[in-house]
Amino acid sequence: MSVTRRAAVILAAGQGTRMKSPLPKVLHRIGGRTMLDRAIDAAYEVGCEKVIVVVGNHSPTVRETATRRVGAENIVTQAPPQGTAHAVNVAREVLAGFDGKVIVTYADSPLMTARVLEPVFALDADLAVLGFEAADPAAYGRLVLDGDNLNAIVEMRECTPEQLKIKACNSGVIACDRELLFALLAEVKNENSKGEYYLTDIVGLARARGLQPRVTFAQENEVLGANSQAELAVIEKVWQDGMRQVFMGNGVHMPAPETVFFSHDTQIAPGVTIEPNVVFAEGVTVATGAVIRAFSHLEGAKVGEGALIGPYARLRPGADIGRDVHIGNFVEVKNVTIGDGAKANHLSYLGDGSVGAGSNIGAGTIFCNYDGYFKYKTTIGERAFIGSNTSLVAPVTVGDGAMTGSGSVITSDVAPGALAFERAQQIEKAGWATAFRERKAAEKAARK
């Protein structure tokens, strides 16, 4: 049995003016990933061997992003924009030699995953359309149905009063054989209130040929589009809620899940506890038994089994936290490997280096890693003890079992087992403070 080949045309040429942002609409992010990337991901994951992205001349950054993903040969330009049918039709030449089904999707609908798109390909129909039941149909195009068969898609502006009552709405996604798709597109006219070429018109054109379009339905929150910052926020909430349910279903404990935010690639093992108001940016992995305490922010970090992070901790890219490590309140870790059982419980900056297993980093410790031009590494051995308010001026190494005295500025390597400290001699002047207060009090009284 032969398998039908699949291709996708992703529409990404919209101006996005309602976003009111210098960032192009489709490059806004959901869960840390651009909407355009999400649309491309879905196309590849649903089995499309060829993915075409339709862009406009107004946004070179969209073109650059799409080119990195699908290659310059699969980028086509809609200029000027003349409607959705026109946008798909500009992909005609790029798909001229393709023998299979083509699906049309949208770069501003980031919740249309492969799971949502697969039924469109699977539907046994000459022309397949993805619809949804809208709680409030508003400005959506209406699906005029006869059972499972689709008689027409009517744009809201063209609807009769009776058609406006229809709850079945058009997501914009269609799929059919490549040859049929472009044959139908060639017949589309722009005789409508906007003077545009509507992709939806191919349904009526297919029926005129004696073909039978059909509809498969998705949930409304799976086909949401983002045309404004408010709509983007709604989609982000839907996506985050879905991720929270997935993680809790997998055994992650979150007493206030609505306050926890994930990224598209966050990996959390079963048995992890995440307290309120935690943010996971891209590139975070957390192993089982770890506890991420409240108000912590993690990005590009790996957290080992049984580790305790926070509250108010910040893990930046390159933070590699070992088993049973404690990273406490107001501790920042960047590009540092922390060995098993080590602790940095208070008010420290650890940047560029390594901390050996079982070591203790005192409050106020700073890895002085940057001279204004280059970064340098601080290496702390196993079972070392770094006294409070120590500044370690990199490059520097503190050996296994060594100690530094509180308040020291360490500029040279410390041998294993040694104590290093650097302080000025303490001087005490008897009675000075009392005399100072008396003198100042007299001066203040004299000014009244």
N, C-alpha and C positions, 0 to 999 in steps of 0.2 A: 504493500500500500504506500503510495507516494505521499509525502508530506508537503503541504502547500507552503511555499516560501512567504515570508512576511517582511514588509517594509513600513516605515512610519514617516509621515510628514508632520513636523512640529511647527505650529505657527507662533512666531516670536517677533513679529514686526510691529506690534502695537506701540503707540507713542507713550502710553502710560501717564498721561498728563495729570490724572486725578491723584496720582501718588504724591505730586508736588515735591519731588525729590530729584536731586542731581543724579542719583543712581537710577539707571534704567529699571523699569518695573520688574522685568523677569530676572534681574540679578539681585532682587531682594531675597532674603533668606527665610526659610522655615527650618527650625531645628538646626541652624548653622549651615544649611546647604542651600544654594541658590535654587529658585523655582525652575530655572532653565535646566540646571543639572538634574533635578528631580524628574523632569519630563523625559530627558534623555535616558536616565537610569531606567525608568519604567519601560521605555521602548526596547532597550536592549534586553531587559529581564523578561519581557513577554515574548522574546524570540525574534525580534526584528534584526535581520542581517544587514539592512541598509537603513540609515536614519538620516533624513533630510531636515534641515532647519531653515525656515524662512525668516529672514531678517529684513530690517529696513536700513536705509542709508543714514538715518538720524542717529544711530547708535553703534559706533565702531567697537565699543567694549563688548556688546552682545555678540557681534560677529567674531571677535577674538576668542571669547569664551566658548562659543559653539564650535569654532574651528579646532580648538584644542581637543574637543571631545569627539567630533565626528569627521574631521578632516576638511580641508578647504574645498575639495571636490563635491562635498555634500552640503555646501552652503549656497542658498539661492536668495536673490534680493527681490522684494516687492517694492517697486518705486514707480509711481506713487501708489499708496494704498487705495484699492478700489473694491474692498470687500473680501469676505472669506473665500468665496469661490475663486476670485482672482489670485489670492494668496496661494491656494493649493495649486492652481494652474501653472504658476511660475516654476513648479518642480517637474513639469512635464518632460523636459529634455533630459534632466538628470535621471529620471526613471524610465526613459524610453526603452531600455533593454531589459527591464525587470519583468519577470514572469511570476506573478503571485498576487497576494492580497496586500492592499495598502490601507493603513489606518491613519486618520487625521486626528491629531491631539493638539493640546494647547500648553504653552510654556508658563502660563499664569494660573494653571490649575494643578497645584503641586501635590494634591492628595490622590490623584489618579495613578495609582500604583499598577504594577503588572497584574495583581489580583483583580483589580477593577476592570482592566482592559481585556483580559483573557476571554471573558464571555462574549465580547464583541466579535473577536476572531472566530470563536467556537459556534456562533449562531449560524444555523443553516438557512441562509438567506442570500438573495442576489445582492442586496444592499443592507448592511446592518447598522443600526443606530443605537447609541447609548442614551437612555432616558432616565428620568428620576421623578418621583412624586414630590412636588414642592409644597411646603406648608403655606407659603405665600408666593404664588407664581410670579407676581410683579411683572418685571420686564422680560421674563424668559419667553422664548419661542415655545408655542404649544404643539403637542403631538396629537394629531387627529387620528384616532385608532379605530380599527374594526377588529375587535378581538386582539390577537397577537400581531395582526397585520397593520402596517403604517400606511395611511392614505395620504398624509401630508404633514409637513412641518410649516407652521405659520408664524412668522415673526410677530411680536406683540403689536407693532405699529399697524400691521395689516389684519389683525384679528377682528372678527365680528364680535358683538357683545356676547353671543353664546360661546364662541371659542375662548373668550377671555375667562370663562368659568372653568375651563379645563385645568386639572391639576397636574396632568402628565406633561412634563417639560423636556426640552431638548438640552443635552449637555454640550452639544457641538461635535461630539466624537462620532465619526462614521467610518465604516470599513467596507471595501468591496474590491473586486478584481481590478488591477491597475488599468487594463485596457478599457473596461467599462467606466471606471472613474473619470478618465480624461475624455472619453467620448461624451459623457453626460456634461462635464464641465464646459465643453465646447458649445453646448446648446444653451447655457445659462444666459439670461438677459438681465439688464439692470433697470427694468421697468417697475420701480417701486419708489416709495416715498423718500428714500435716501439716495437713490441713483447708484446703488452699489450692486455688485454681483454676489448674491447670497449662495453659500454652499448648500443651504437647506433646500434650494429649488431643485436639486438633483433627485429628490424623492419623487416629486410630481413627474419629472422627466422620465424616471425609471418606470413608473406606473404607466406612462403613456406608451412605453415599449412593451407593455405586457408583463413586466417584471414585478416581483412582490417584495418591497422593503419590509423589514421586520425590526422590532425593538427588543432590547434587553435592558433591564432596569438595575441601576445602582442606588445606593443610599444618597440622600441629598448632600450629606456632609462629606461624601467621597468625591464629589464633582465641583466643589466650591471653587470659584475663581476669585482672584485678588485684583481689584482695580483701584483700591484706595488703601491708605494706612489702616483704616478701621477694619476693612475686610481682611487685610493681611493679619491683623491681630486675632480675628476670629479663627482664621485657619491655623495660626500658631497654637491657639488654645485647643482646637480639635486634635491637632497632631500631638501636643504634649499630653492631653488626656489619654489618648490612645497608648502612648509610650508608658505612662504611669500604670495603666491597666496591665500591659504586657509584663512589666517588671514585677508588679505585685503578684500577678499570676504565676510568675516563675520563682516566687519565694523571697522577694526583696521586701523588707519591712519599712514602711513609710507612714509614720503616724499622721502626717499632714501632707499627703501627696500633692495637693493642689499648689503647694508652695515650692515644689522641687521641679527644676527645669533640666531637660536632657538635650543632647545633641544627636545628630543622625547616626553617629558611630559609637555612642556610649555603650560600654560593655560592663554590666553589673552582674556578678555571680549570685546565685541563691545564697541566702543567709546573711546578706549585707543589710545593715541598718542605715537609713538615711534620715537624719533629723530635718526639721523644717528649714526652709529658706536656703537651700543648697542649689548651686548652679554648676552643671557639667557643660563646659564648652567642648570643642572637638578634641578627639584623641585621648579619651580617658578610659582606663580599664581598672576595675575594682574587684579584688579577689574575695572569696567567701570569708565570712566572719569579721570583715572590716566594719568599722563604724565611722560614718561621716557625720560629724556633729554640726549643729546649726550654723548658718551664715558663712559657710565655707564655699570657696570658688576653686574649681579644678579645671585645668586645661592642659592637654598634652602630657598627662601624668599617668603613672602606673602605681597602683596601691596594692600592697601584698596582703596575704591572709592575716586576719586578726589585727590589722593596723587600726590605730585610733587617730582620726584626723579632725582637728578643730576643737572647740568652735572658733569661728573667725579665722580659719587658716586659708592660705592661698598657695595652691600648687600650680606652678607654671610649667611650660613645656620642658621636658627633659627630667622632671622630677620622677625618680624611681624609688619608691618607698617599699622597704622590705617587710618581712613578716614581723608582726607584733611591734612595729615601730609606733612611737607616739610623736605626733606633730601637733603642738598645742595652739593656744589662742594667740593670734597676731604673729604667727610664724609664716614666713614666705620662703618657699623652696623653688629654685629654678636651676635646671640642668645639674642636679646633684643626685648621686646614688646614696641612699641611706641604708646601711646594713641592718640585718635582723636585730630586733630588740633595742635599737638605739632610740634616744629620746631627745627631743627639742621642744620643751613644753611651753616656753614663754618668749614672746617679743624678740624674735631673731630673724635675720636675713641670711639665708644659706644659698649662695649663688656660685655655680661653676666649681664642681669639685666632688668629693666623696667623703662619707662618714662611715667608719668601720662599725662592725657589729658590736652592740653592747655599749657604745659610747654615749656620754651624756653632754648635751650642749646647754650651757647655762643661759639664763635670761639675758637678753641684750647682746648676744653674740652676733658679730657681723663678719661675713666673708667679704673683705675688701677686694673685689675681683676686677675692678676696671680702673684704668689710669687715664681715661679720657680718650684713648685710642685703641687699646687692645684689652681683651679679657684674659685673666690668668686663673689657674686652678689652685684650690686649697684641698689638701689631702689630710684627712684625720684617720689615724689607725684605729684598730679595735680596742675597746675598753678604755678609751681615752676620756679625760674629764676636762671640759673647757669651762673655766670659771666665768661667772656672770660678768657681763660688760667687757668681754674680750673682743678686740678687733684683730682679725687674722689677715695680714696684708699679703696677698698672693703675689707671686707663687710661693707657697710655704707648705711644709709638711710637719704634722704633729704625729710622732711615732706611737706604736701600740703601748697602751698603758700609761702614756704621759699625761701630765696635767699642766694647765695654765692658771696663774693666779688671777683673781678677779680684778677687773679694771686694767688689764695689760694690753699693750699693743705689741703683737708678736710679728716680727719682721724677718726672723731667721728660723730655720728648721729646728724642731725640738726632738731630741733623741728619745727612743723608746724608754719608758719608765722614768723619765726626767720630769722635773718641775721647772717651768719657765714663767718668770714674772718680770714686769717692767713698770716701775712706779717711781715717782719722785719721793724723796725723803719727807715724811710727815713732820711738820714743825708746829709746835703748840706755844702760843703766847698767853700766859696766864693773865686773866682779868681783862683782856682786850675787848671782848664782846660786851662786857658790862659797861666799860668806859665808853664804848662806841654808842650804846643805847642811851646812856645818860647825856652825852654830848648832843646827840641828835634830838632828844626830847627837849632839851633846853633851847636849841635853835628853833624848833617848831613853836614852842611857847612864846618865844620872843617875837615871832611874826604875827601873833594874834593882836 
